[in-house]
Structures are given as C-alpha cells and as structure tokens.
Amino acid sequence: MAETAAISRPLWARLAVILVHVTLPGMGLLWLGRIRAGLAFLLPSQALLLAFQPPLWLLPTTRGHEQAFALVLVSAAVMGLLLMGWSSLLIWRESHLRTVPSPKAWHWPYWLAWIVLVPFWLLTPELPIKGYHAVSESMAPTLKVEERMWADNRVGQGLRRGDVVTYLGPDGGVWVHRLMALGGDRIALRKGIVILNGKPLRQRLVSVGAGPESVRILSEQMPDGSTHLVTDLGVRPQDDVPEQRVPAGQVFVLGDNRDNSEDSRFEPTMGGPGMIAADDLLGRVFLIYWSRELDKIGRVP
C-alpha cells in the first residue's frame, strides 16, 4: 500500500476548489474526494430542481396566481443559496489539507457526476418561466431600463388585450410590448388615443413631469376594465394612425412609452416589428422581480 500524508494546501488552491464548487453544491466536495458529503449536497440540489417543477406546470397559466408563483421561485432560490453556502463553508474547512502522492485520483467522482448530470438535465423539462430585463425605455413607466421581470412562456394560456408580452423582434432579439389588438380587431390612433373596434380607450391624467418636455403620465383603461400607465411626450407624428384590421393569426402591440417606442405602428422597413405573428409570441410578462423602485417589486405590469 502506498504511504500517504497530509500536507497544507496554499490559499490560491483553496480558492480554486471553491470556484470548482460554485458549479453546483457538492461538486467541490467530490473534487476533494469527500464522496458521501458531496452526494449529500448534490442529490438534494437536483431533487430540489425536480420538486419545484410540478407547481409550475400544474396550473395552465400564472394569471391570477402571480404571487404564488413568485413564492415558489423565491423559495427555490433561497433553498439553493442555503445549500451552496453551507457546503461552501464545509469545503473551505476541508480544503486546507490534501493527500499525497496521488491527489488526482480523488477527482474521478467529480467527473463521474458530470457524466451523470448532463443527460439528466437534457431529459428534464425546461422551466416555463423565463427571466428578462428591459433594455430600452419603450415600456416606461411600466418597465424602465434594467428592471427585471418573469414571463410565462407556456403556449395556449389565452393572451388578452392589455397583456405585456415578449416576442421575437425583427433583429432576432426578445422585445417587450403591450398587446393591444388581436386578430380580427380594428385599431387606430387619433391624437394619441387608441381607438379599438371603433371605441376610444379612456385616458386619465395621473401626473405631469417637470422639464423641457411636457411629460405626462396617463392611466389608460382597456375594454375589460384593466388599466395601465402610459407616457405622453406631446404631439408626435405616430399619435395618428389610420384604422386597420389585424389579420387572423397576428397581433398589434404598442409600447407604454407611446412617443418613444418602435412597435406595430412601424413596419420592419421603418425599424419596427409591424404586425406580429401570434406564433412569434414567446410569453406573457406576469411579475416584476427587481427594480430600483422598491414598490414595483412584485407588481404585475
């Protein structure tokens, strides 16, 4: 039997083990040869991934259950962080020693774990909830730059007028706008007021901003009674759009920042998306989960 001894591991090497561990809870312990301890953290973390998937699939939509879905997602994140923190402390304590002369022999459980996990992840259903962040002011004041949101990407959930939706933009990226008209609807804009199926949407002044431009925040009411805020920067050419009928299988979207948004009023040749094929819709934004304005966190846009 080969003789072994414990020698001190330098600080940089201990930090490297921690970085290895950041991949998944328990992986660093497997790298150190602590198989039982590593599996004790790795297996619960993967079980956690599976345990929190059914609640996300049982309900056909997040509509009306936004806060419950947020609680499920936050609970999963907190439990994952606790597992990571606990196992990281254990690794830091264990990583100051290593066995010689063949420490590399310890690493086989680490690589074996990856060989098992990769097929497992490939077979695991993709989560229906996707995270996005706003990269422009086109949806202000509802969504400001760098605010982050969750979208429900399940198809067949019955999108409604007034929903905030994500879709494939003309540049191939994910765009976010408010769905204003469905296939078969007639829509027009007159002096900034949306005319939907011959009836103007009611607007109410909420506030007037100070500055060189007369920025007005308006509350706009959809036919079903739901309301949302829109930004009005004054008279603009895009305030008037002739009435048009939305073809079947397509939708018409507008940005809440009506005077600073490239939406369905603009054809692709003008930099906008034009009418959007319903098949290009990715999902419905149902919750803002991060904002510098703390009162917006947890709000349905």
C-alpha positions in Angstrom: 0.0 0.0 0.0 1.4 3.4 -0.9 2.1 5.6 2.0 0.1 8.9 2.2 0.4 12.0 4.3 -1.5 15.2 4.7 0.2 18.5 3.6 -1.1 22.1 3.7 -2.9 23.4 0.6 -2.0 27.0 -0.4 -4.6 29.7 -0.2 -4.9 30.1 -4.0 -5.6 26.3 -4.3 -8.3 26.5 -1.7 -10.0 29.4 -3.5 -9.7 27.3 -6.8 -11.6 24.5 -5.1 -14.3 26.9 -4.0 -14.6 28.1 -7.7 -14.9 24.5 -8.8 -17.7 24.1 -6.2 -19.6 27.1 -7.4 -20.7 25.0 -10.4 -23.1 23.0 -8.2 -23.5 22.4 -4.4 -21.4 19.3 -3.5 -19.2 19.3 -6.6 -16.2 20.8 -4.8 -16.5 18.1 -2.1 -16.4 15.5 -4.8 -13.3 17.1 -6.2 -11.7 16.7 -2.8 -12.7 13.1 -2.6 -15.4 13.6 0.0 -17.9 11.4 -1.8 -20.5 11.0 0.9 -20.6 14.7 1.9 -20.6 15.7 -1.8 -23.5 13.5 -2.7 -25.3 14.7 0.5 -25.4 18.2 -1.1 -25.5 17.3 -4.8 -28.5 15.0 -4.7 -30.8 17.3 -2.7 -30.0 20.2 -5.0 -31.1 18.2 -8.0 -34.1 16.9 -6.2 -35.0 20.5 -5.4 -34.9 21.2 -9.1 -37.4 18.5 -9.8 -39.6 19.2 -6.8 -40.2 22.8 -7.8 -41.1 22.0 -11.4 -44.6 20.4 -10.9 -46.1 23.5 -9.2 -45.0 25.5 -12.3 -46.7 23.0 -14.7 -49.9 22.1 -12.8 -51.6 25.4 -13.4 -52.1 26.2 -17.1 -51.2 29.9 -16.6 -49.8 32.3 -14.0 -52.7 34.6 -14.4 -54.3 35.2 -11.1 -51.6 33.2 -9.3 -48.7 35.7 -9.8 -47.8 36.0 -6.1 -47.9 32.2 -5.6 -45.6 31.6 -8.5 -43.2 34.2 -7.1 -43.2 32.5 -3.7 -42.3 29.1 -5.4 -39.5 30.7 -7.3 -38.1 32.7 -4.4 -38.3 29.6 -2.1 -36.3 27.5 -4.6 -33.7 30.3 -4.9 -33.4 30.7 -1.1 -33.0 26.9 -0.5 -30.4 26.7 -3.3 -28.4 29.5 -1.7 -28.6 27.9 1.7 -27.3 24.6 0.2 -24.5 26.5 -1.6 -23.5 28.5 1.5 -23.4 25.5 3.9 -21.4 23.3 1.5 -19.0 26.2 0.7 -18.2 26.6 4.4 -17.6 22.8 4.7 -15.3 22.9 1.6 -13.3 25.8 3.0 -12.7 23.8 6.2 -11.8 20.6 4.3 -9.7 22.1 1.5 -6.7 23.1 3.6 -5.4 19.5 3.5 -4.7 17.1 0.7 -3.4 13.6 0.5 -0.2 12.7 -1.4 1.2 11.2 -3.5 -1.8 10.9 -5.8 -4.4 13.6 -5.1 -5.6 13.5 -8.7 -7.1 10.1 -8.0 -9.7 11.9 -5.9 -11.1 13.7 -8.9 -12.9 10.8 -10.6 -16.2 11.2 -8.6 -16.3 14.9 -9.8 -16.1 13.9 -13.5 -18.4 10.9 -13.0 -21.0 13.3 -11.5 -20.9 15.5 -14.6 -21.3 12.4 -16.9 -24.4 11.5 -15.0 -25.8 15.0 -14.6 -25.6 16.2 -18.2 -28.1 13.6 -19.6 -30.3 14.2 -16.5 -30.5 17.9 -17.4 -31.1 17.1 -21.1 -34.1 15.0 -20.1 -35.5 17.4 -17.5 -38.4 19.5 -18.9 -37.5 23.1 -19.5 -38.9 25.6 -16.9 -41.8 27.5 -18.3 -40.8 30.7 -16.5 -38.1 32.9 -18.1 -36.4 35.9 -16.8 -35.8 39.1 -18.9 -34.7 42.6 -18.3 -35.7 45.8 -20.0 -33.1 47.3 -22.3 -35.0 50.4 -23.5 -37.5 53.0 -22.4 -40.2 51.8 -24.8 -42.3 50.4 -21.9 -41.8 53.2 -19.4 -43.2 53.9 -16.9 -44.3 50.3 -16.6 -40.8 48.9 -17.3 -37.7 51.0 -17.0 -34.2 50.2 -18.2 -32.6 47.3 -16.3 -35.8 46.4 -14.5 -36.2 42.6 -14.4 -39.3 40.6 -15.0 -40.5 37.0 -15.2 -42.5 35.8 -18.2 -44.7 32.7 -18.5 -43.6 31.1 -21.8 -46.3 28.4 -21.9 -48.4 28.4 -25.1 -52.1 28.2 -25.1 -52.6 30.2 -21.9 -55.1 32.6 -23.6 -53.4 36.0 -24.1 -55.6 39.0 -23.6 -55.7 42.6 -24.8 -53.6 44.6 -22.3 -51.1 41.8 -21.5 -47.4 42.6 -21.6 -45.9 40.1 -24.0 -42.4 39.0 -25.1 -41.8 38.2 -28.8 -39.1 37.8 -31.4 -38.2 41.2 -32.7 -37.0 42.0 -36.3 -33.4 42.0 -35.0 -33.8 38.4 -33.7 -33.8 39.6 -30.1 -36.6 39.4 -27.5 -38.8 42.5 -27.5 -41.4 43.5 -24.9 -44.5 45.5 -25.6 -48.2 45.6 -24.6 -50.7 43.5 -26.7 -53.4 45.9 -27.8 -55.4 44.1 -30.5 -55.9 40.5 -31.5 -56.6 39.0 -34.9 -59.9 40.4 -36.3 -59.8 43.6 -34.2 -59.8 47.1 -35.7 -57.3 49.5 -34.2 -56.4 53.2 -34.9 -54.8 56.1 -33.0 -56.1 59.6 -33.0 -54.2 62.3 -31.2 -52.5 59.6 -29.1 -55.8 58.0 -28.1 -56.2 54.3 -29.1 -59.4 53.5 -30.9 -60.2 49.8 -30.5 -63.0 48.4 -32.6 -64.5 51.8 -33.0 -64.3 52.8 -29.3 -61.7 55.1 -27.8 -59.8 53.8 -24.7 -60.4 56.1 -21.8 -57.4 58.0 -20.6 -56.9 59.9 -17.3 -54.1 62.3 -16.4 -52.1 60.9 -13.5 -49.2 63.4 -13.3 -47.2 66.0 -15.2 -43.4 65.9 -15.1 -41.1 68.9 -14.9 -38.5 69.6 -17.6 -38.0 71.0 -21.1 -40.6 68.4 -22.4 -44.1 68.2 -21.1 -44.1 64.6 -19.9 -47.5 63.4 -18.9 -48.3 60.1 -17.3 -51.7 58.8 -18.2 -53.8 55.9 -17.0 -55.3 54.0 -19.9 -58.3 51.7 -19.5 -58.8 48.6 -21.6 -62.2 47.3 -22.6 -62.2 44.7 -19.8 -61.6 47.4 -17.2 -57.9 46.8 -16.6 -55.7 49.8 -16.5 -52.0 50.6 -17.1 -49.9 53.7 -17.3 -48.6 55.3 -20.5 -46.1 58.1 -21.1 -47.0 61.0 -23.3 -44.3 63.3 -24.5 -46.5 65.6 -26.5 -47.6 65.8 -30.1 -45.8 63.3 -32.3 -46.4 62.0 -35.9 -47.1 58.5 -34.6 -50.0 59.8 -32.5 -52.2 59.4 -35.5 -52.5 56.0 -37.2 -55.3 55.2 -39.7 -57.7 52.4 -38.7 -56.6 48.9 -39.8 -57.8 45.4 -39.2 -55.4 43.0 -37.6 -55.2 39.9 -39.8 -56.1 36.5 -38.3 -53.1 34.9 -36.6 -51.5 38.2 -35.9 -51.5 40.8 -33.1 -50.9 44.5 -32.7 -48.6 45.8 -29.9 -47.8 49.2 -28.5 -45.2 50.4 -26.1 -46.4 52.2 -23.0 -43.9 55.0 -23.8 -46.1 55.8 -26.9 -43.8 58.6 -28.3 -40.6 56.6 -27.8 -41.4 53.1 -29.0 -40.8 51.1 -32.2 -43.9 48.9 -32.1 -46.6 47.7 -34.5 -47.2 51.3 -35.8 -43.8 50.9 -37.6 -43.2 48.3 -40.4 -39.9 46.4 -40.4 -38.6 48.8 -43.1 -39.0 51.6 -40.6 -37.3 49.7 -37.7 -40.4 48.4 -36.1 -42.0 44.9 -36.0 -45.2 45.8 -37.8 -48.0 43.3 -37.1 -46.6 40.3 -35.2 -47.4 36.7 -36.0 -49.0 35.1 -33.0 -46.5 32.2 -33.3 -43.7 34.6 -32.7 -45.1 35.5 -29.2 -42.9 33.9 -26.6 -44.9 34.5 -23.4 -46.7 36.9 -21.0 -44.8 39.0 -18.5 -46.5 38.4 -15.2 -44.2 39.9 -12.5 -41.5 42.5 -11.9 -39.0 40.9 -9.6 -36.3 43.6 -9.4 -36.4 47.3 -9.7 -34.6 50.3 -8.1 -38.1 51.5 -7.2 -38.8 49.0 -4.4 -42.6 49.5 -4.6 -42.5 48.0 -8.1 -41.0 44.7 -6.9 -43.7 42.0 -7.0 -46.0 44.1 -9.1 -48.0 42.8 -12.1 -47.1 45.1 -15.1 
